Amino acid sequence: MKKNSEYLLSKKQAQQKIVALTCYDYPTALLEEQAGVDMLFVGDSVGTNILGYQDETEVTMDDIVHHLKAVRRGVRQSYILADLPYGSYETPQQALDNARILLSHGADGIKLEGVREEVVKYLIEHNVEVCGHLGLLPQTQQKKAVQGKKFEQAKELILGAAILEKLGIFMLVLELIPEELGQIITDNSGVPTIGIGSGRFTDGQVLIVNDILGITPYKLRLAKKYQDYQTLSLDTITKYREEVEQKVFPAEDNVRHMAQDELQQLMAWVDNGHGDTETGGQ
């Protein structure tokens, strides 16, 4: 069964957690879907985690489309959410044009940051499923600090969530806010909330897949490292280098042989001078 926005809402209503992960390529999409992940985020986090960019503002529509198409090839059931990157939704029409590009390449819905009322309203009026994003906004806030710790800012986030829901978003991502605030917004929201670094009481969780695999070299409080990909991969690559240098690899199990009669015929031809490259085999 293809998971859609109604399915995700039903999980909130049944108090079942929604499981989401970022995804940037075909083989990872296959694994995430096989594991039963509900939502795959083709996020602008691809910039810093895959493409070597300094921050999310460098990510382009072409970048998102390239990775979205790869992810789509590996997905049959999971919901695919794609980010509108920085600078791609400055006006309602620009947002719609770019959203339609993402939808045409396999996204089920799109996500954008902040309370952009006219943009969100226009997208929803044109039948685009929109996911909001409040709290830390990586496209415009370079300092990765917890948002909503003070009363005034927390109040603004609660009001922002209410505005977005009234406009018709189907989901809301809450990034790096206090757990208490995440619970208040979730309890007062009719749409599912997905937290990242926002506590235990949101309707679901999303993390960057590189973080849970241990690809990210540093430790993040908001994430949990489920395996140490960096160490395992470095050990494996080092072992490969050593075995090539020591002539251990390739071994007998890794090679193919010619049939003896074919080999004898070939060697006779070479011995007769036909294999002399200096003379062109004449």
Stockholm file with secondary structure:
# STOCKHOLM 1.0

chainA/1-282         MKKNSEYLLSKKQAQQKIVALTCYDYPTALLEEQAGVDMLFVGDSVGTNILGYQDETEVTMDDIVHHLKAVRRGVRQSYILADLPYGSYETPQQALDNARILLSHGADGIKLEGVREEVVKYLIEHNVEVCGHLGLLPQTQQKKAVQGKKFEQAKELILGAAILEKLGIFMLVLELIPEELGQIITDNSGVPTIGIGSGRFTDGQVLIVNDILGITPYKLRLAKKYQDYQTLSLDTITKYREEVEQKVFPAEDNVRHMAQDELQQLMAWVDNGHGDTETGGQ
#=GR chainA/1-282 SS CCCCHHHHHHHHHTTCCEEEEECCSHHHHHHHHHTTCSEEEECTTHHHHTSCCSSGGGCCHHHHHHHHHHHHHTCSSSEEEEECCTTSCSSHHHHHHHHHHHHHTTCSEEECCSCCHHHHHHHHHTTCCEEEEEESCTTTCCSCCCCCCSHHHHHHHHHHHHHHHHHTCSEEEEESCCHHHHHHHHHTCSSCEEEESSCSCSSEEEECHHHHHTCSSSCCTTCCCCSCHHHHHHHHHHHHHHHHHTTCSSCGGGCCCCCHHHHHHHHHHIIIIITCGGGTTC
#=GC SS_cons         CCCCHHHHHHHHHTTCCEEEEECCSHHHHHHHHHTTCSEEEECTTHHHHTSCCSSGGGCCHHHHHHHHHHHHHTCSSSEEEEECCTTSCSSHHHHHHHHHHHHHTTCSEEECCSCCHHHHHHHHHTTCCEEEEEESCTTTCCSCCCCCCSHHHHHHHHHHHHHHHHHTCSEEEEESCCHHHHHHHHHTCSSCEEEESSCSCSSEEEECHHHHHTCSSSCCTTCCCCSCHHHHHHHHHHHHHHHHHTTCSSCGGGCCCCCHHHHHHHHHHIIIIITCGGGTTC
//
